[in-house]
Amino acid sequence: MGTGLPDLANALHSEIAEAIPELRGDDVILELLRASVESNVETFFHMLQHGIATEEIPPPPAAIEYARRLAQRGISSNALLRAYRIGQNRVLDLAVAEVARHEPDRAVALAAAQILQRGGFAYVDRISEQVVAEYESERERWLANRNTVRADTLAAVLVGDHVELGVAENALGYRLRQYHLGLIVWDADGDGAASGLRRLETLVAAIGERVGAVGQPLFMPQDSSRAWAWIPLGRAPRTQGLDMASIADLVAATATAGTRVALGRPHAAVGGFRDSHEEALRAHAVATTAGDRAPAVTTFDDPDVQIASILAQDLDGTRQLVASSLRGLAVDDEPHQRLRETLLAFLGAKSSYLATAEVLHVHKNTVKYRVDKAAEVRGRPIDEDRLNLELALTACKCLGAPVLGRSISA
């Protein structure tokens, strides 16, 4: 069979290429496959012909390079192993047929076939184990290098360094010349398992579908339970705001209890890529300050979040503002929280009891009672120092316990 090796290798190459769809259309990979097939078959024949021990045989260089190229292209190792299984089956079928054609003694033919079967299994078992190990090592090296390039490119884009757009887009695998929605996603209860990041990536993809993404989001892990992400929104400006209720429902339905999302606003081009991310970071700061009281989704599009993101930068100063403006209202318990929420809604409704009642879904007399009670507990009229009062109430609403005093029961 060794004398007909080129023809055998060509036939086997065609059979493998046809059976494994992942290899089609990649001329470099197909040529390396041809070299790997021919060198593996030749080595197998030499092993049997000369009685070489299987454990002394290294993988042919072409087989090693073929495995490395598959790893670099992200083609599954299943494609690598399947080629060996197909090759083993085809070569042994042909070899056993040759034995039967040349050897009339059935006992000798059977013994030869058994030698071929055992040798074929031993060869493929040893070589496939080694090429898969090389595949996995190369995949780790390749991903580490690619991730380093992506991280360096992302850092340059975010700090405003000059970058060639085409080069940056190729490194990131993401188009910068469009509208972007920046997100921060994290799991407050995460245990650091790799599955946590996969769940967050799946969530980002689902949010992308919900907001009408025009491609795959860019997902950049920052640690084992937190990631930055950007959703591509295309080149056409969005005329409508994000449906926050829909996104919140999606997170509640698909994510774990500790999963949180912070959103920026859609912005265009490279500058918008940075701006939306910066807004998401500021919304994230508000949510992490609020801790367990933060909603599942915090968006910078909320005017209260915009104010709270500034107040969160100086928590000591904000605590002083809350204490001096709210006085007796600055207590961390449910009754005082209800009074603060009613008062903030009342001020936002231009001091209309009826409008506030519609917002809170309560009777207007209930609103009047709570507003009067809030003024009493505060010890000052609500029209006094109104700007600081609204800032303090907003801080309590968005930041919670870190800017409040202890509860009365405590």
N, C-alpha and C positions, 0 to 999 in steps of 0.2 A: 504493500500500500504506500510505502514511502516514496516509491518512484513516481506515483501519481499525486503527490502531495499538492502541487499548485492547483490542479483541477478540483481535488477534494476540498481544499481551503476555499476556493471560489464558490463552490456549491454550498458549503456550510455557511459562509459569510452571507450569501443571499438569503438563505433560510432564516438565519438569526435576525438579519436586518428587517425582513418582512414580518417576523413574529413579534418584534418589539417596537411598538409605534414611537416611543420616546426618542429613538435614534434617527428617525426619518428627517431628511432635510438638512442634516448637519454633516457636511462633507468631511470635515476634519475627524469627527468622531467615527464615521463610517470607515475611513481609511485606517485609523488606529485599530478599529475592530478587525479589519482584514489582517493587519499585521499580528494582532493578538491571537486570532484564530490559527493562523498558519504556524506561528511559533509554538503555541500550546500543543497542537497536534504533532508537530515534529518532535517536541520534547517528550511527549507521551510515547511515541513510537520508539525513540532512542532508549527510554527507560525500560520498556519491555524487551527490546531487542538485545540490550546489553546487561540486563539484570541489575540495573541501578536501583538502590534503595530509595523509596519514595521520600523519606525524611531528609535525604541529601540533595533533593532537587529544589532550587529556588524558582520563583515565578519568572518567566521570561521578561526581559525589560519592556517589550511592547505591551505585555499584559499589565505591568505595573503602571505604565504611562496611560494606558486606556482607562484604568480605574481612577487615576488622578483626574483625568479630563472629565469623566462623568461626575466626579465630586465637585469640580469647579463649576460645572454647568447646572448643578442642582438636580441632576437626574438620579432617581432613586437607586439605591443599592440593589433593589429587587431586579432591576434591568441587568445589572452586572451578573447576579447569580443565575438569572434565567438563561443568559447566554451560555454559561457553563453547563447547565442542565440539558439544554438543547444540543450542545456540542457533544456531551457525553453520550446521550441517547443515539444521536446520528452516527457518530464514529463507531460505537460498539455494534450497532446494527450492521454496518458495512463490514466491520472486521469479522464478526461471526459468520456473515454470508461468505466472506472469502475463505474462512476455515472450512466451511461446509463444501465449498466448490473445489478445494484443493486436497482435502483429506477424506479418503473413503472409509477409514476406520472410525466408526461412530464413537468408540470409547476415547480414542485420541482426540477427535474433534470436540467431544464434550469437555475433556480436560483442558484443551486449549481455550475453549469458550469461557470456562470458569476462571482461567488465569486472566483472560482479557477483562472479564467482569470485575474481578477483585482488583486488578490493576487500575482499571478505569475509575472505580469508586475511590480507591486510595489516592489517585492522582488529583481528581477533582476536589475531593475533601480537603487535601492539604493546600493545593494552590488557591482554591476559592477562599479558604480561611485567611490566607496571607494577603490576597488582593483586597478582600473586604476590610482587613485591618488597615491596609494602605489607603483605601478609599476613605475610611472614617478619619484617619489622621489628616489627610489632605483636606477633607471637608472642614474639620476644625480649624486648620491653618487658614484656609480660604475665607471662612466666615469671620475669623478674628481679624484678618487683614481688611476684608470688606467693611466690617463694622467700624474699624479704626478710621478708615477713609471716610465713611459716612459721618462718623462723629466729628472728625476734624472739619469736614465740609459744612456740617450743620452749625458748628461753633462759629465758623467764619461768617456764615450768612447771618446769624443772629446778632453778632457784634457789629455788623455793617462793613466788614472788610470787603475789599474789591475781589469779586470772584467772577470768573467767566460763566455765564448762565448755563451754557450747554454742558460744560464740564461739571458744574454743580448739580444739574439735573440728572446727569448720567450717574454720578456718585450716589445721589440720594434715591434714585429711582422714582422721582416725583417731579412734576412740572411746576416751576415757580411762576410762570407767566400766566396766571389765572387768579381767581378769587379763592381764598382759603378760610377755613374755620379752624382756629386753634383750640385744642383741648388739653386738659390735664386729667388723667384717669388714675385712680389709686384704690387700693383696698385697705381700709383702716384696720381691718381685722386679719390681714394677710399673715400667713405663716412662713412666707419666703419661698414656698415651693414654686418650681418652674410652671406648674399648671396654672398658678395665679396670673402670671403674665399672659399666658395663652387665653385665659378667660377675658382679661382686659382687652387684648387685641381683637377678640371676637366681638366684644361689646362695641369697640370703636367702629368696626366694620358694620355692625347693625345700625349704629347711629348714622353712619354715612349713608346707608340705604334709606333711612327715615328722612334725612334732609336733602336727598337727591344728589348724592355724590356722583361725579362724572368719571371716577376712577378709583383705584385702590388708595386708601389713606396711607400716609407716612406715619409709621409707628416706631418710636424710639424709646426703649426702656431706659429708665434712670437708675433703678435699683430693682430688687426682687418683687416689689409690690407697687411700683409707681412708674408711669410712662408719660411722655409728651407725645402728642399726635396732631396731625393736620389732615383735614378732610378737604379734598379738591372739589371746588364748586363750579369750575368752568370759567369761561371768559365773560359770560353775560352777568351783569350786576343783578343781585337779588332785590326784587321790588317789595318783597314781604319779609317780615321778621321770622325768626325761627319759632316753630310751634313747641314751646317749652313744655307744655302739658303733655304732648305726645312723646317727647324725649324722656320726660320723667316717668311716664307710664312704661316706656320700653325698659328703662333701667330697673324699675321696680319689678317688672315681670321676668326679666332675664338674668339679673345680676344677684350676687350675694348681698346679705344685709349690710356688710361693711363697705360695699362699693360706692365710690363717689366720683362725680364728674364735674369739672369746672370748665366753662366755655367762655371763649372770647366772642368777638363779633366778626362777621365776614369782612375781609379787607382784600384789596387787590395787589398783585405783583409782589416783588421781593419785599418791598416796604410793608405791604399788608401781611405778608407771611410773618414778619417780625411783630407787627402791631397786634395781630390777633393772638399770637403766642403770649405777648406781654400782658394783654388783657386777661387771658386764661390764667396766667400766673397770679395776677392780682385777685381774681375770683377764687383761686386756690388758697391764697393767703387768708381770705375771709372765711372760707369753709374750714380750714384746718384750725383757725383760731376758735371758731365756734365748736369744734370737736363733734361730740355725739349729737349735738343739737342742729348740726348743719343738715340741710335737705340733701337728698340724693343727687340733685343737680343744682349747681350754683352758676348763674350766668352773669357776665359783666354787663349784659344789656339791661339789667335791672338797675335803675338809678340808685336804689338803696345800697346795692352792692358796690357801686362806684364810690359812693361816699364812705362806706364802711372800709373799703380797701385803703383809703387814705388814713382813716382813723386807726386801722390796725397796725400802721407803721409806727405808731407811738402809743403803745397800750397804757403806759403810765399816765401820759397826758390825757388820754381818753377816759381813764378811770376817774381822774380828777374832774373832768368835764361832766361825766355822768353823776358823780357824787354831788357836785355843786349845783347842777341844773335840776336834778330830779329829787334830791334830798330823800324824803321818806319813800319815794317810788323806786329807789335804786336797791331793791331787795330781790334776791334770786329765789322766788317761789311762784307758784301758779297764780294765786290771786293778784299779786302785783304785776305779773306778766300780762294778765288779761286787761288790767287797767292801762298799762303802757301801750298795748296794741290798739286798744280802743281810742286812746288819746292821739296816737300817731295817725290813725285812720281819720279821725275827726279833723285834725289839722290839715291833712292832705285833701279833705273834702271841703275845704274853705269854711270850716266851722258850721257845716250843715248837718243837723241831727238826722234828717231824712236820708241824705246821701250816704252818710256813714252807716245808717241802719241797713241800707241796700247792699253796701259793700260787705258788711259783717254778717248779713242775714239774721239780724235781730230786730226787735221792736225799737222804734226811736226813743221811747221812754227808757229803755234799757241803756241806750247810748247816753242819754242825758244823765242818768244816775251814775254811770261809770265815769263820765267826764267830770261831774261835780265831785265825785269821790276822789278822783285822781288829783284834782286841784286841792282838795282838803288834805290828802296825804302828803302832797308835795309841800303844802304850807305856803303856796304863792299862787297868784292868779295865772292861768295858762297863757295869757297875753304878755306876761312879763318875761323878758329875756327869751323871746320866742325862737330865734334862730338857734341859740344854744340848746334850747329844749328839744327842737326837732332833731338836731345832730345827736344829742344824747339818746333820744328814743330810737333813732336809727341804729346807733351803735349797739344798744341793748337787743334790738330785733335781730341783727345780723351776726353779732359777735358773742352774745350770750354771757355766760357765767364769768369769763375772764375780765369783763369790765364792770361787773356788778358786785355788790356786797353780799355777805352770806345771808341765807334765809333766816327768818325770825325764829323758826323752830330749832335751827342749828345753834 
